[in-house]
Amino acid sequence: MVRLLKKFYYLNTMGRIEGPPMAGMLLLAGAVYVSPELPLNILLAAFCMYFICMNYVYLINGVTDTAEDAINSPDRPLSKGVITVREGWIYCQILFGLTVLYPFFLHDSWAERSLVWITLLMGYFYSTPPVRFKRIPVLATIYLVINFNLPIILGYWMATESTVLPPFLLSTVFLFLANMPLKDYGDRLGDEQAGIKNWVQVAGGTKQLLRLSIGISLLGAIICFFALPQDLKFRWLWVLLPLLPALNISFHQLLGFNMDKMFTHGVRSLILGAVVFVVGIILG
């Protein structure tokens, strides 16, 4: 039994472990913005987005990235050999099948189901040959921006029982647009050795990549200040939210933190921020 639990743990940590729980929290954040009450169907939808749908997206990326991860993330189970690629593939196919099925039981409308399936298919094409969006930095970033806004939209739709886009969506688009290129900072060595072009090369170096991210971050806050509705609930939160990637870079540089862990630290901060947002609204 202990051996099976260890195997299950290793299977669920084949890829980046921060992405799936963040997607679940973003779904809750999109819903709680509308109402502090979170009914069971929304809680279950957030769990399934985390543990089934987005878990597939990140685990299939881990299975198809074994060469790069051996350099960038040598402590992952596939890199250490504690699970095999075949075991990883089988588990990913199970998650894929479950993601096709579970929206029929949790989501009442085809629009909501479609958001789950779009997330699933985009994750498949992001990592799996022959398309592999991740090999093209601009497409990879566009994909990731969409990827993390879809759970927010889904939660908002479930809470409003509509298909109207969240009024704060511009803020989260700029947040992820500024943040996602930073993923390539820590992956640059493995990508280079694997012959994969990433944002460090596109920007012309690590310093230029950081400047690009900071520039998008600042531009996003300025645009949100002028473009978001004046009567928007929590308006200043949405105006300032795009600044988080710039602040993340600044803290790492000023305090001498490991810059290769910058993206991971930033994502974990976003998860914590989403938790505080959700809990704060529920309690307050």
Salt bridges, closest charged atoms under 4 A:
GLU18 OE2 - ARG268 NH2 2.85
ASP65 OD1 - ARG132 NH2 3.34
ASP65 OD2 - LYS134 NZ 1.93
GLU68 OE2 - ARG135 NH1 2.80
ASP69 OD2 - ARG76 NH1 3.10
GLU87 OE2 - LYS7 NZ 3.20
GLU112 OE1 - HIS107 ND1 3.18
ASP184 OD1 - LYS183 NZ 3.41
ASP187 OD2 - ARG16 NH2 2.97
ASP187 OD2 - LYS183 NZ 3.81
ASP260 OD1 - ARG188 NH1 2.68
